[in-house]
Amino acid sequence: MQEPKDMIFEQDETDGFRVSLCPTESSKNGNGAVHGGVIFLLCEETMARYMHHVGKKGAAAEANIHYYRPAWIGEKMTASVSERKIGKRLGTYLIEVKNEKEDLLAETMITISYFQQPV
């Protein structure tokens, strides 16, 4: 199974934030496609790196993933984060995973509980 160390952080001139992964044979499920757990790991790692990038600390309070089409071994997947609702204690984010053709493979809606700093 692939690990976060296999993922590549990308940032463009418009401050876009992405993490990509090119799945290997170790990521294959019984049907020959990329295992859904690897796609979810990409989403979760993207969220963690985004939180670090923007200087926030927290933990996932809830996460839901929807798979739309299979990902294939050797086909680069890229996850991007967008903020949906940001509050004092909770933030909701959408993570989209696309392949090289820009086909939407999966979406994860994740709610983060921000760590409260001691006063």
C-alpha positions as CSV (number, residue, x, y, z in Angstrom):
1,M,0.0,0.0,0.0
2,Q,1.3,3.5,-0.8
3,E,2.3,5.9,1.9
4,P,2.2,9.7,2.4
5,K,5.9,9.9,1.5
6,D,4.9,8.9,-2.1
7,M,2.8,12.0,-2.5
8,I,3.9,15.2,-4.1
9,F,2.9,18.7,-3.0
10,E,2.2,21.2,-5.7
11,Q,1.5,24.9,-5.5
12,D,0.9,27.3,-8.4
13,E,1.3,31.0,-8.9
14,T,-2.4,31.6,-8.0
15,D,-1.7,30.0,-4.5
16,G,-3.5,26.8,-5.6
17,F,-2.8,23.9,-3.4
18,R,-2.7,20.3,-4.6
19,V,-1.2,17.0,-3.7
20,S,-0.6,14.3,-6.3
21,L,0.1,10.6,-6.3
22,C,0.9,8.1,-9.1
23,P,-0.5,4.8,-7.8
24,T,1.7,1.7,-8.0
25,E,0.9,-2.0,-8.2
26,S,0.8,-2.1,-4.4
27,S,-2.3,0.1,-4.5
28,K,-4.4,-2.3,-6.7
29,N,-7.7,-3.7,-5.4
30,G,-9.2,-7.1,-6.4
31,N,-10.7,-5.6,-9.5
32,G,-7.4,-4.1,-10.8
33,A,-8.3,-0.5,-10.0
34,V,-6.8,1.7,-7.3
35,H,-8.1,0.7,-3.9
36,G,-10.6,3.2,-2.5
37,G,-8.5,3.4,0.7
38,V,-5.6,4.8,-1.2
39,I,-7.8,7.5,-2.7
40,F,-9.1,8.4,0.8
41,L,-5.5,8.5,2.1
42,L,-4.7,11.0,-0.6
43,C,-7.6,13.1,0.5
44,E,-6.7,12.9,4.2
45,E,-3.0,13.7,3.5
46,T,-4.0,16.6,1.3
47,M,-6.1,18.0,4.1
48,A,-3.3,17.6,6.7
49,R,-0.8,19.3,4.4
50,Y,-3.2,22.1,3.7
51,M,-3.8,22.7,7.4
52,H,-0.1,22.9,8.0
53,H,0.3,25.2,4.9
54,V,-2.2,27.7,6.2
55,G,-1.0,27.5,9.8
56,K,-4.1,25.9,11.4
57,K,-4.1,22.9,13.8
58,G,-7.0,20.5,14.2
59,A,-8.3,17.0,13.7
60,A,-11.0,15.5,11.5
61,A,-14.4,15.5,13.2
62,E,-16.1,13.9,10.2
63,A,-15.3,12.9,6.6
64,N,-17.4,11.5,3.8
65,I,-16.1,10.3,0.5
66,H,-18.0,9.7,-2.8
67,Y,-16.4,7.7,-5.5
68,Y,-17.4,8.5,-9.1
69,R,-15.1,6.5,-11.3
70,P,-12.2,4.2,-10.9
71,A,-8.6,5.3,-10.8
72,W,-6.0,3.1,-12.5
73,I,-2.5,2.0,-11.6
74,G,0.1,4.4,-13.1
75,E,-2.5,7.2,-13.7
76,K,-1.6,10.3,-11.7
77,M,-4.3,11.4,-9.2
78,T,-4.3,15.0,-8.0
79,A,-6.3,16.2,-5.0
80,S,-7.2,19.9,-4.4
81,V,-8.7,21.6,-1.4
82,S,-11.3,24.4,-1.2
83,E,-12.8,25.9,1.9
84,R,-16.6,25.7,2.2
85,K,-17.3,27.2,5.6
86,I,-14.9,28.4,8.2
87,G,-15.9,29.1,11.8
88,K,-14.1,29.6,15.1
89,R,-14.1,26.0,16.1
90,L,-15.0,24.0,12.9
91,G,-14.1,24.3,9.3
92,T,-15.7,22.4,6.4
93,Y,-13.6,21.7,3.3
94,L,-14.1,20.0,-0.1
95,I,-11.3,17.8,-1.5
96,E,-11.6,16.9,-5.2
97,V,-9.6,14.1,-6.7
98,K,-9.0,14.2,-10.5
99,N,-7.0,12.1,-12.9
100,E,-4.7,13.5,-15.6
101,K,-7.6,14.0,-18.0
102,E,-9.3,16.1,-15.3
103,D,-12.0,13.5,-14.8
104,L,-13.5,13.7,-11.3
105,L,-12.7,10.5,-9.5
106,A,-13.8,11.2,-6.0
107,E,-14.9,14.0,-3.6
108,T,-14.4,14.2,0.2
109,M,-16.3,16.6,2.4
110,I,-14.3,16.9,5.6
111,T,-15.1,18.8,8.8
112,I,-12.1,19.9,10.9
113,S,-12.3,20.6,14.6
114,Y,-9.7,23.3,15.3
115,F,-7.5,22.9,18.3
116,Q,-8.2,25.7,20.8
117,Q,-5.1,27.5,22.0
118,P,-4.8,27.9,25.8
119,V,-5.5,31.5,26.9
